[in-house]
């Protein structure tokens, strides 16, 4: 029995590695597409709180349909879980709200340039909370990615105070949120589907109250009726954006649980490089420079280096070194 168990260990290790890779790739691809869909929707329908409310409702419906269909299982929401998840829910919603404001106010390239500061904030946050839990090699690769991203957008930035403020606030909130998600998944026993459902259930009442109190709900309903009558593409874009938003949330939880908060932010950073380049052509208004392409090169080098380091850390012969680093 012990021999068979030993033979299965490499297979389990490979399965874990492929799940980590698949979750990271899915998060990156869906996030890349969703950025453009959100930009298109919010330009015609500028109501981020109403948009986020619809997204939470769609997430709840999707998880419940999957549960009824037997595709997933979710534990009933307990009072202790509510207490543990309230900080996660708060930082998630404030992060997304600020991000939606920034997406609407800024061009796609400028938005991505500012959001690439998130990995640095994650490193700083984990250092302050747990001490130095990241190797020097990982830290250098992250700094290379971020410096490359900053170089890529340095010559393309046009100042918008509200947009810049919202994007930077979103970075700080996202880094806090990702660290909390990592802790809630590994230490409190929630899986990705449970986090998706609980986040929606706890967020929806608050978002509904905000949209009603501010009066946004009535303006958004009137605007959506106008868009449905005048813009044939609006409804398909809105539905696609809402579905991708729910799927992105799931992939974000899954990527963070299978990897780490730092891995999730690095994937987001690499994704934003492609988003920046595509943003120059899709929405226009921003011209690339040689400095931008040099920055993309730096970003790619840092991302590849990070991937190689993380792969080596997952191998058995380096596991002891990783434990020593985390102590």
C-alpha positions in Angstrom: 0.0 0.0 0.0 2.8 2.4 0.9 4.6 1.6 -2.4 1.4 2.4 -4.4 0.9 5.6 -2.4 4.5 6.7 -3.2 3.9 6.0 -6.9 0.8 8.3 -6.9 2.7 11.2 -5.3 4.3 12.4 -8.6 1.0 12.2 -10.3 -0.7 14.2 -7.6 2.2 16.7 -7.8 1.8 17.0 -11.6 -2.0 17.4 -11.3 -1.5 20.2 -8.7 1.0 21.9 -11.0 -1.3 21.8 -14.1 -4.2 23.1 -12.0 -2.0 26.0 -10.9 -1.1 26.7 -14.5 -4.6 26.3 -15.9 -6.2 28.6 -13.2 -3.6 31.3 -13.9 -4.1 31.1 -17.7 -7.9 31.2 -17.3 -7.7 34.2 -15.0 -5.4 36.1 -17.4 -7.3 35.4 -20.6 -10.8 36.2 -19.2 -9.5 39.3 -17.4 -8.0 40.5 -20.7 -11.2 40.2 -22.6 -13.4 41.6 -19.8 -11.4 44.8 -19.6 -12.4 45.8 -23.1 -16.1 44.6 -22.6 -16.3 46.7 -19.4 -14.9 49.7 -21.1 -17.4 49.4 -24.0 -20.3 49.0 -21.6 -19.4 51.8 -19.2 -18.8 54.3 -21.9 -22.5 54.0 -23.0 -23.9 53.2 -19.5 -21.8 55.0 -16.9 -23.3 53.5 -13.7 -20.6 51.4 -12.0 -22.6 50.6 -8.8 -25.6 49.3 -10.8 -23.2 47.3 -13.0 -21.6 45.7 -9.9 -25.0 45.0 -8.5 -26.0 43.1 -11.6 -22.7 41.2 -11.6 -23.3 40.0 -8.0 -26.8 38.9 -8.9 -25.6 37.0 -11.9 -22.9 35.3 -9.8 -25.5 34.1 -7.2 -27.7 32.7 -10.0 -24.8 30.9 -11.7 -23.6 29.2 -8.5 -27.1 28.1 -7.5 -27.8 26.7 -10.9 -24.6 24.7 -10.8 -25.4 23.5 -7.3 -28.9 22.4 -8.3 -27.5 20.7 -11.4 -25.0 18.7 -9.2 -22.0 20.4 -10.8 -20.7 21.8 -7.5 -21.4 21.6 -3.7 -21.5 24.6 -1.4 -21.7 24.6 2.3 -24.5 26.6 4.0 -23.4 30.1 5.0 -22.8 30.2 8.7 -22.5 33.1 11.1 -18.8 32.5 11.7 -18.2 32.4 7.9 -20.0 35.8 7.6 -17.6 37.3 10.2 -14.6 35.9 8.5 -15.6 37.0 5.0 -16.9 40.5 5.8 -13.4 42.1 5.3 -13.0 40.2 2.0 -16.3 41.4 0.8 -15.6 45.0 1.8 -12.3 45.2 0.1 -13.5 43.3 -3.0 -16.4 45.7 -3.6 -14.5 48.8 -3.0 -11.7 47.6 -5.2 -14.1 46.8 -8.1 -16.0 50.1 -7.6 -12.8 52.2 -7.8 -11.6 50.0 -10.8 -14.8 50.6 -12.7 -14.5 54.4 -12.1 -10.9 54.3 -13.3 -11.7 52.2 -16.4 -14.3 54.7 -17.5 -12.1 57.8 -16.8 -8.8 56.5 -18.3 -7.8 54.9 -21.5 -7.1 51.2 -21.3 -3.3 51.6 -21.6 -3.1 54.2 -18.8 -5.4 52.2 -16.6 -3.2 49.1 -17.0 0.0 51.0 -16.3 -1.4 52.2 -12.9 -2.9 48.9 -12.0 0.5 47.2 -12.4 1.6 48.7 -9.1 -0.6 46.0 -7.3 2.2 43.4 -7.0 4.5 45.8 -5.2 1.7 46.5 -2.7 1.1 42.8 -2.2 4.8 42.3 -1.4 4.7 45.2 1.0 1.5 43.9 2.6 2.8 40.4 3.1 6.1 41.7 4.5 4.3 43.9 7.1 1.9 41.1 8.1 4.1 37.9 8.0 7.6 39.2 7.6 9.7 38.4 4.5 7.9 35.4 3.1 9.2 36.0 -0.5 12.6 35.0 -1.9 14.9 37.6 -3.3 14.6 36.1 -6.7 10.8 36.5 -6.7 11.0 40.0 -5.4 13.5 41.0 -8.2 11.3 39.4 -10.9 8.2 41.3 -9.6 10.2 44.6 -9.5 11.4 43.9 -13.1 7.8 43.4 -14.2 6.5 46.5 -12.6 9.5 48.7 -13.7 8.9 47.4 -17.3 5.3 48.3 -17.1 6.0 51.8 -15.8 8.5 52.3 -18.6 5.9 51.1 -21.1 3.4 53.7 -20.1 5.6 56.6 -19.0 5.4 58.5 -22.3 1.7 57.8 -22.8 0.1 59.1 -19.6 -2.4 62.0 -19.7 -3.3 63.4 -16.4 -6.8 62.8 -15.0 -6.9 63.3 -11.2 -10.1 61.4 -10.6 -9.1 58.5 -12.8 -5.6 58.3 -11.3 -6.9 58.5 -7.8 -9.4 55.8 -8.4 -6.8 53.5 -10.1 -4.3 53.9 -7.3 -6.9 53.3 -4.6 -8.0 50.2 -6.5 -4.4 48.9 -6.4 -4.2 49.3 -2.6 -7.6 47.7 -2.1 -6.9 44.8 -4.5 -3.7 43.9 -2.8 -5.4 43.8 0.6 -8.3 41.8 -0.9 -6.0 39.2 -2.5 -4.1 38.6 0.7 -7.4 38.2 2.5 -8.7 35.7 -0.1 -5.5 33.7 0.2 -5.9 33.5 4.0 -9.7 32.7 3.8 -9.1 29.9 1.4 -6.1 28.2 3.1 -6.9 28.9 6.7 -10.7 28.9 6.9 -11.5 26.1 4.5 -13.6 27.9 1.8 -13.4 26.7 -1.8 -13.6 28.9 -4.9 -17.3 28.4 -5.5 -18.2 29.1 -1.9 -16.2 32.3 -2.0 -17.9 33.3 -5.2 -21.4 32.7 -3.8 -20.8 34.1 -0.3 -19.2 37.2 -1.8 -22.3 37.8 -3.9 -24.8 37.1 -1.1 -23.0 39.5 1.3 -22.4 42.2 -1.3 -25.8 42.3 -3.0 -27.8 43.9 -0.1 -25.2 46.6 0.4 -25.0 47.4 -3.3 -28.7 47.6 -3.6 -28.9 50.0 -0.7 -26.2 52.2 -2.2 -27.9 52.4 -5.6 -31.2 53.1 -4.0 -29.9 55.7 -1.6 -27.9 57.6 -4.3 -30.8 57.4 -6.8 -28.5 55.8 -9.3 -30.9 52.9 -9.8 -33.5 55.1 -11.4 -31.1 56.8 -13.7 -29.5 53.5 -14.7 -32.8 52.0 -15.5 -33.8 54.9 -17.7 -30.4 54.8 -19.4 -30.5 51.1 -20.0 -33.9 51.4 -21.6 -32.5 54.1 -24.0 -29.5 52.0 -24.8 -31.7 48.9 -25.6 -33.8 51.0 -27.9 -30.9 52.8 -29.7 -27.9 50.4 -29.5 -28.3 46.9 -30.8 -24.9 45.9 -29.5 -25.5 47.1 -26.0 -27.4 44.1 -24.6 -25.0 41.4 -26.0 -22.1 43.4 -24.6 -23.7 43.8 -21.2 -24.6 40.1 -20.9 -21.2 39.1 -22.0 -19.5 41.4 -19.5 -21.7 40.2 -16.6 -21.0 36.6 -17.4 -17.3 37.2 -17.8 -17.3 39.1 -14.5 -18.7 36.1 -12.6 -16.3 33.8 -14.4 -13.4 36.1 -13.6 -14.3 36.2 -10.0 -14.3 32.4 -9.8 -10.9 32.3 -11.7 -9.5 34.9 -9.4 -10.5 32.9 -6.3 -9.2 29.7 -7.9 -5.9 31.1 -9.0 -5.3 32.7 -5.6 -6.1 29.4 -3.8 -4.1 27.2 -6.2 -1.1 29.6 -6.3 -0.8 32.7 -4.1 -1.9 36.3 -4.0 1.4 37.3 -5.6 1.0 34.8 -8.5 -2.5 36.2 -9.1 -1.2 39.8 -9.3 1.7 38.8 -11.5 -0.8 37.1 -14.0 -2.8 40.3 -13.9 0.3 42.3 -14.6 1.3 40.2 -17.6 -2.3 40.3 -18.8 -2.3 44.1 -18.7 0.7 44.2 -21.0 -1.3 42.7 -23.8 -4.3 44.9 -22.8 -2.1 48.0 -23.1 -0.8 47.1 -26.5 -4.3 46.1 -27.7 -5.8 49.3 -26.2 -3.6 51.4 -28.5 -5.5 49.9 -31.5 -9.0 49.2 -30.2 -9.8 52.5 -28.5 -7.1 54.7 -30.0 -6.0 58.0 -28.6 -2.6 56.8 -27.2 0.5 56.5 -29.3 3.3 54.0 -28.5 6.9 55.0 -28.3 10.2 53.1 -28.4 10.3 53.5 -24.6 7.0 51.7 -24.4 8.3 48.7 -26.3 11.4 48.6 -24.1 9.1 48.5 -21.1 7.1 45.6 -22.5 10.4 43.7 -23.0 11.4 44.3 -19.4 7.9 43.2 -18.3 8.2 39.9 -20.3 11.6 39.1 -18.9 10.4 39.6 -15.4 7.3 37.5 -16.0 9.2 34.6 -17.5 11.8 34.7 -14.7 9.0 34.6 -12.1 7.4 31.6 -13.8 10.6 29.7 -13.9 11.3 30.4 -10.2 7.8 29.4 -9.1 8.1 26.2 -11.2 11.4 25.3 -9.5 9.9 26.0 -6.0 7.1 23.4 -6.7 9.7 20.7 -7.4 10.5 18.3 -4.5 14.2 19.1 -4.4 13.5 22.7 -3.7 10.7 22.3 -1.2 13.0 22.5 1.8 14.5 25.8 0.6 11.1 27.2 0.3 10.2 26.3 3.9 13.3 27.9 5.1 12.5 31.1 3.2 8.9 31.2 4.7 10.2 30.8 8.2 
